[in-house]
Amino acid sequence: MVDDWIPQPLELVLDTERDRFGVVVGWDQDTRQITLRPLGGGRTWRPTRYRRATTTDKLRARVSELNREGRRGW
């Protein structure tokens, strides 16, 4: 987590403990905690360590999502 960065709603973030991507759906300014939702939907979670997704991260997340969608079609 970067102290001066405030995650914006719908911004892609990487949970660095779980190595899992999520979209910001909540932000508590007092505790500086965020709530993330998986890219394809699902249960939200509150990571303790996270960072802004880089361009490479965004590509990796998109490829993972496309692979997941492809597996659902089987």
N, C-alpha and C positions, 0 to 999 in steps of 0.2 A: 504494500500500500504506500502511495506517495502522499505526504502530508498536505501539499498544496493543490493536489488534484481532487476535484469533486466529480465523481461519476455522474453522467447525465442519464435520464430515463432512456431506455432502449439502446444504450451503448453496450457494445460487446466487451466483456471483461473475462480475464482468465483467473480462475481460482487456482492459485499456485500450489496449494496443498494437495488438491485432488487432481490437478492437471485437467480441469474440466472447464469448458466455456459456458458462459451464461449471459443473459441479457438483463441489464439492470431494470428492476421493476419497483425498487424501493430504496430509500436513502434516509437514514436517521442522522440528522446533523449533530445532535448532541453526543451520540456514541460513535459517530463516523462508521456505522455499520451499513452494509448494503444488503439487499435481498436480490437474488438472482433467480431467473427462470431458465431452464434448458432451452436451447434454440428451437427444438421441435415441439416445445410445450412440455408440460409435466409439473412435478412438484418443485416448489421453490425451496431455496436454501440460503443460509447466511454464512458466507465464507469469512474466515478470520484473516486470511492473507490473500491478496488479490492484486492484480495490476491491469492497466489498460492493455487491450489487445493490440499487437503490432500488425502491420500489413501481412506479414507471414502467418501470424496467428489467425487472422481473418480468413486467409486462404485455407489453412488447415481445418478450421471450423466448418467452412463451406464444403470442403471435400468430405469430411466426416458426415455431415448432414446428408449429402447426396448419396453416400454409401449406405447410410441407414435407410433412406427412402427406397433405394434399390433392393435392399434385403426384404423390405415389407411387401414388395411386389411378388415375391416367390411363393 
